[in-house]
Amino acid sequence: MTYSQLIKLATWASVVVALSLIVIKTWAWDETQSVSLLASLIDSIMDSAAALINFFAVRYAMAPADKEHRFGHGKAEALAGLAQALLILGSIGLLLSQTLGRLWDPVVIENTPFGIIVMAASMGLTGALVLLQRQVVKQTKSTAIEADSLHYTSDLLMNLGVIIALVLATYGHYGADPYLALSIGAYVIYSAWGIAKTAFDLLLDHELSDEQRQRITQMAITHPLVLGMHDLRTRQSGHMQFIQLHLELQDRMLLIQAHDVADEIELRILQLFPYADVIIHLDPVSIADKEVHAKTERFTTL
């Protein structure tokens, strides 16, 4: 399947699963009155909103570059991730309002076997979606799908927590329900922070990881005609990476030969980052030494 088809499949699956979970969890909460199950329901409502945001955001992000957006629309994925984090945090207020009162006045949970069956079915649906999303992320490196997958992975733990609360309630331990709900809420906040941090990094043009930068460097400096490399700059935008670097070559190398060297290194980089936009600047090695020294002096005097 193509990049576009994989992304569309993942977003459609996320929307369908989120809406399905809302229906069955609403039914289960009405039957059981479990506040930990309510926490899971609220999270599923946020999931559906996030899934719809992703549904439209990733399609916009996949739009090709145009004269008003020369670097493409990839940052729409980061905005979608940030919106997801804000939605998740907003759901915590409703959860707390329903949970805190139960700490002092536990409510009898009813029809727990039905609630357990529903939550087990929820885990099955969620697990299948996470497996699909991980395969899509592996092939596309989509930030929005990765954020969605991270949240659904946390949902698996939440659903397990709800099942534990319902099992305990079956044996008369109703007080555990609000504490598990609060634990779920804390984990949701942690997940939201992770999603928001990733989104901020992309919006602020954070560098690729040290490991990725090291691999790019090795691809450049191991070429037999390359004498050195400097000014490596990288950033991520949606599924694309933007990579810029300066190659240091022999002073009297012919331009056509230098161009061939740059093309060979670009092809090496594209094997690792197939959606990358690579810009390579060619420097005579004698000039490169002076440039690096001048830039070092300028930064140390700031």
N, C-alpha and C positions, 0 to 999 in steps of 0.2 A: 504494500500500500504506500501511497505517496505521503509526504509530510502533511499536506492539507487534509487528506482523507483520515489519517490517524488522529489529528487534532479534532476534527469534526466528530469522529466516532467517540472519542473520550468525552467531549463536552456533551454530546447527546446522552451518553450513558450516565453521566453525572446528574443531569437534569432529571432523567427518568427515575433513577434510584432515589434521589432526594425527595421527589414528590411522592413516590411509593412509601418511603419511610415515614413521611408526615402522616399519611392516611392511616397506616397500621399502628403507629405509636399514639396517635390521637385516640384511636379506638381503645388501645391498651390502657392509656392513662385514665380514660373515662371509666373503665372497668375496675381499675386497681386503686386509683388516687395516690399512687406512689410519686413522691416528689423527686426521687432520683430518676424515675422514668420521665417525669416532666422536664427535668434537666436535659435528658437525651432528646426529647421532642423539640425543645427550644433550639437545641443545637442543630437538629435536622431542618428546622425552619430557616435557620441561618445558612445552612448548607444549600438549600434550594435557592435562596437569594444570591449566594455566592456563585452557584452553578449557572444561574442566568446571567450574572455579570461576566463570568468566564465565556459563556456561550457567544456573547456579542463581542467581548474584548479580543479574544483570540482571532476572530474573523477579521476584525479591524487591524490587528497586529500583523496578520499575514498579507495585507494589501501591499503591493509593490511600492517602492519609492516613487514619489512624484516631484514636481517642481517646487512644491511647498514643503515637502518632507524628504529632503535629499538622502537622509540616512534611514528611511523607512519608517514604519509605525510600531516597531517592536516594543517601545516603552509602554504601550497600552497594556501589555501583560503585567508589567510592574504596577501600574495603576490599579489593575484588577486585583492583584494580590494585596495591595494596601487597602482597597475597599473591603476585601474579605476580612482582613484583620479588624477593621473598625466595626464591621457587622458582628463579628464574634464577640468583641468586647461589649458591644451594646446589649447583647443577649444576657450578659452576666447580671445586669441590674434586675431583670425580671426573675431570674433564677434566685437571686438573694432574697427578693421580696417574698417568694414562696417558701424558701427554705428556713430562714431564721426563726420564724414562728414555730416551726416543727421541732426545733431543738428543745424548747421548753414544754411543748405540748404535742407529743407524738400522736399521729393519727393512725388508726387501724387500717392496714392495707388489705384490700379485698381481692379475691379471685387471683391469687398469685400464680397458680399454674398457667393461666391464660397469659399473664404478663411475661412469664418465663419463655413460653413458646414464641410469643411475638418478638422478644428480644433476641432469641436464638435465630429466628428467621432474619431479623435485621442484621445480625452478624454475618449470616451467609451472603446476603445481598451486598453488604459493605465490603466483605472480603473479596468477592468476585470483582467488584469495581476497582478496588485497590490494585489487584493483580493486573487488570487491564491498563490502569493508569501508569503503573510502573513500567510496563512494556512500552507504552507510548513515550514516556519521559526518556527511557533508555535510547529510543530511536530518534527523538526530536529535540531533547534538551529544553522543552517548553517550561518556562518559569511558572506560568499560570497553572498548568496541569500539575506540576510538581507541588505547588502550594495546595492545590485541591486534594492531591493524594496524601499529603502530610496531614491535612485535617481529617480526612476519612480514616487514616490509620489511627489517629487518636480516638476516633469514634468507636473503633473496635474495642479499645480499652474501656471506654465509657459504657458500652453495651455490656461488657463483662461485669463491670462494677454494678450495673443495674440488676443483672441476674443474681449477683451475690446478695444484694439488698433484698430482692424478692424471696430468695431462698431463706435468708435469715428471718424475714417477716413470716414465712410459713411456720416457723417454730416459735413465733411470738416475740421476736426481737425487733420491734418496730423502730426503736431509737437509732438503729444503724442507718436507716434510710436517709435522713437529712445530712448525716456526716459523709456518707458516700456521695451525696449530691454536691456538697461543698468541695470534696476531693475532685470530682469531675470538673467543677467550675474552675478550680485552680489549674488543672491540666489544660483546660480550654484557653485560659489566659496565657499560659506558657506557649501553647501552640500559636496563638495569635501573635505573640512577640516574635517568634521565629519567622513567621510569614512576613510581618512588617519589616523586620530587619533585612530580609532578602529583597523586598520591594524597594526599600530605601537605598540599598547598595546599588541596585540597578538604575534607579532614578538619578543617583549622584555619580554615576559612571565609575563605580568601584572597579579596581583592577581584577583581572582573573586571578585564580588561586596561584600561590607560589609554585606549586607542582606544574600547573599548566604553563606558567611563564618559563619555568626551567626547561620544559620540553620544547618550547618554541625556540629558546636560546640554543639548545643543543642541535636542533634541526638546522640552525643558521651557521653556527661556528664550526660544525663538523664538515661543512662543504670544503673540498680541498683548495678552492681558490679564494675562500673568505679568510681575511686576516684578523677580523674582529667584528664586534657588533656593539652598538650602544643605543640609548634612547628608545628602549622597548616600551611601548604604550599599548594598553589593552583595555577593553571594556565589553560588557555584554548588553545587548538590547534585544529582548525577546529571545528568539532562537538563533539570532546572529551574534557573532563576535566581530569586533573591529580591532584590528591588530596593525600597529605601525612600528617600524624599526629602521635603524640606519645600519647599512652594511659597510664595512671597511675593506676596500679592495686595493690592489696595486695601483700606484700613481699613474702608470702609463698603460693600463689595460684599455683596449679598444672599447668604445661605447657599446658596440654590438655584442661583444663578449660579456661585458658587465651586465647588459640587459638579459642575456641568457642565464647568467648566474642567478639574478633576481627571480626570473621565471621558475627556475628549478627549485629554489627555496620556497617560493609561493606555493608550488605544487606539493611540496613536503608538508607545509602547514595545513593546506586544504585537506590532506589525508587525515589529519587529526581533527580539524574543524571544518567540515564540509560546507557550512553555511557562512564561513567567515568572509569579511571584506578586508583584504590584506594590502597595505601600502608600504612599499620598500623604497627608502631613499639611499642612493649610492654615494659614498664618500671616498675620495682618495685617502689612503691611510695616513699620509702626512698631514692632511687638513683635519682629519678626524681627531687626531691627538690634540690639536689646538682647540677644536670645538669643545671637546669633553673637558679640557682644562678650563676654558673660559666659562662654561656652564657651572662647573664645580665652584669656581671663584664667586660667580654671581649668587648662587644659592647660599654659600657660607656667609656672605655679607648681609643677607636679608635679616 
